[in-house]
């Protein structure tokens, strides 16, 4: 089992910078699992030399599982494996780490796991050139879509969920490229 798939259960204390892992049976010597220094793709780190760029941080339950989804299913490039994990996804980055309590720079704020539900206040939006091709490719790699792509006039879109339940919109501009926009809803109108 690769080091990044090991859970923290079964690890006991530290011995000289390493963790002692439980044995498979009573006759084996305990295995020493050394700490791993993750590889860093310095060329693709989201560190601008001027101005700023946008990244999207998500709180995940399993960095390895989420790293696999964003790199293997969506085709992102692993820039940093963990602490935090960084994936270059097209022209942006997804940064992920487990949640945690307050820190000196956010003294009264905890970062908690997302609880998937039927209401959301924010989601990632992926704009694609060929939605049907993306839908078929990503679904064949294990992505779970809410519905197949649907023509909404201004765009064709569908939604999927990542391993932690985060909603991801996948959309292809169609009508909006010709000036056709989504119909206004009463809640969108001023006043």
C-alpha positions, 0 to 999 in steps of 0.5 A, spaced: 500 500 500 503 506 498 504 511 503 499 516 502 493 511 502 495 509 509 490 511 515 493 514 521 490 508 525 495 503 526 500 508 527 503 508 534 508 514 536 514 516 533 521 513 533 526 517 530 522 521 525 518 515 523 512 512 525 511 505 528 506 501 524 501 495 526 504 488 524 499 484 519 500 478 524 503 477 531 509 474 528 512 480 524 516 485 527 513 492 527 514 496 520 517 503 521 514 507 516 518 513 515 516 520 514 515 522 506 517 529 503 512 530 498 515 532 491 514 539 489 513 541 482 516 548 483 514 550 476 507 550 477 506 552 484 501 558 484 506 563 486 505 569 482 511 574 481 506 580 480 499 581 481 495 575 484 491 569 481 485 565 484 485 558 487 480 554 490 481 551 497 476 545 499 476 541 505 477 534 504 476 528 508 481 524 505 487 527 501 489 521 497 482 520 495 481 527 492 488 528 489 486 521 485 479 524 483 482 531 481 488 528 477 486 522 475 478 523 473 479 530 471 486 530 468 489 535 473 497 535 475 499 534 482 503 540 484 504 538 491 502 531 494 500 534 501 500 539 506 496 542 502 495 538 496 495 542 490 492 540 483 493 544 477 486 544 474 487 547 467 488 554 468 487 554 475 489 550 482 485 546 487 488 546 494 485 541 499 487 539 506 483 536 512 479 541 516 482 544 523 481 548 529 483 556 529 490 558 528 493 564 530 491 568 523 484 565 524 483 565 531 476 564 532 475 560 525 475 552 524 475 549 517 470 543 517 468 538 513 463 539 508 456 535 509 453 534 502 446 536 502 441 538 497 443 546 498 449 549 497 452 556 497 458 555 493 460 551 487 466 550 482 464 551 475 468 548 469 467 551 463 469 546 457 469 546 449 465 539 448 461 537 454 458 531 451 466 528 451 467 531 458 461 527 460 463 521 457 470 521 459 469 523 466 463 518 467 468 512 464 473 514 470 468 514 475 465 521 476 458 521 479 453 526 475 447 528 478 444 528 471 446 528 463 448 534 460 442 538 459 441 544 453 438 550 457 438 555 451 444 559 453 449 553 455 449 546 456 450 544 463 450 538 468 453 537 475 457 532 478 460 531 485 467 530 488 468 524 493 467 529 499 460 531 495 462 538 493 458 540 487 461 541 480 458 545 475 460 543 468 458 547 462 459 549 455 457 556 452 452 555 446 446 560 445 450 565 450 456 566 444 450 568 440 447 573 445 442 568 448 442 568 455 438 565 461 431 567 462 430 572 468 427 569 474 423 573 478 428 573 484 433 576 479 429 582 477 431 589 481 426 591 486 
